[in-house]
Amino acid sequence: MAFLFTEETVTDYFTEYIEMGLCVSTTSASTTNAPTNLSDNKRKSEQTNPVSKDEKRTVSTSRKTDLALTPEPLESRVVTTFSADRTIEASKTLSEEDMPVFTGPTEKACFGAGCYWGTEKYFRYNFQKKFPKLGKISKGAVGFMGPESAPENPSYRQVCNGDTGHVEVYDFEYYGGNEYFEALVRYFFQFHDPTTLNRQGNDRGTQYASVIYCYTDDQYEIATKVKKELQHLVSIKRLGKVYQSSTVATDIRRSTIFYPAHEEHQDYLTINPNGYCNHRMRFNDWPEDVYD
């Protein structure tokens, strides 16, 4: 379904977001180039207009509000993990000769590590490039997952407001079983800071929580084991000063319903390679003999 906008309706949407403190100006963005421009404005705004920690909403959400200006029809936000127009075929990330053939049933995984643009990039591209023969991410999408009591089909604006309890996540299917999932969990801890509760860099709020949503009991046990390993490594300072704090705050939860985000949010950093991303590798390799 497509929406037709008049100049008046577009202006109304920008005005509403300006009043919320989520957009810098109506002249600095358009429906075609807003993502890059608003990211730049967002960074400038944060440097000159710091926001109180007690404020419920922060300007850090402005980097994606431009993509939420177009209302998403309810029927496009159906209760489904993957749909044809929202699923990114992750097998395209490696050349054919580098990608072995995997068969059999896939399993599902879901991670929240702050802004889902970077979470998707680091799993879909960086992780698979590093471990091309261990398994394979077959398809995935960015979106939202929250508690069972959370509202159905949340809009991006609702999630940004912190009213729903949803977390920005990358939800995907993969081959490789438990060994692959354990490697995913370890890599997850390597590209974001799991010690900053409900925050990654400038992004603050429960939607940016560090969370592993587990689809199986095996996943829950593996995630718990790896988190314990990481806490030990941090406590004995074996990794150095790679995180802001010394307590791993990552929450390990049972999976619930996944809601895909707008199409414009999918594979965002591939389409916009200079787009907003506050993830980086904290350390490159997981230490052997963790408890030695």
NORGIZI-V558278 format. One line per field, one symbol per residue. ss: DSSP state (h for helix, s for strand, l for the rest). phi: phi as a letter, one per 30 degrees, with the letter a starting at -180 (. if undefined). A space follows every 50 residues. Layout:
ss=???
phi=???
//
This chain:
ss=llllllhhhhhhhhhhhhhllllllllllllllhhhhhhhhhhhhhhhll llllllllhhhhhhhhhhlllllhhhlllllllllllsshhhhllhhhll llllllsssssssllhhhhhhhhhhhhhhhlllllsssssssssslllll lllllhhhhhhlllllssssssssslhhhhhhhhhhhhhhllllllllss llsslhhhlsssssllhhhhhhhhhhhhhhhhhhhlllllllllllllll sssslllsssllhhhllhhhhlllllllllllllllllllll
phi=.cccccedddddddddddddicbdadccbbdccdeddddddddddddcbd cdddddcbdddddbdddcdddcdeddcddadbbedcccdddddbdedccd dcbjdcccbabcbjedddededddcdddddbdcdaaddaaadlbbbdddd ddhddddddddiccidcdbccacbckiddddddddddeddcbcdccdhab iddbkddcddbccccbddddddddddededdddddchddiccbdbcbdce ccbddbcccddeedddhddddbdcddaccaddadbdddhecd
//
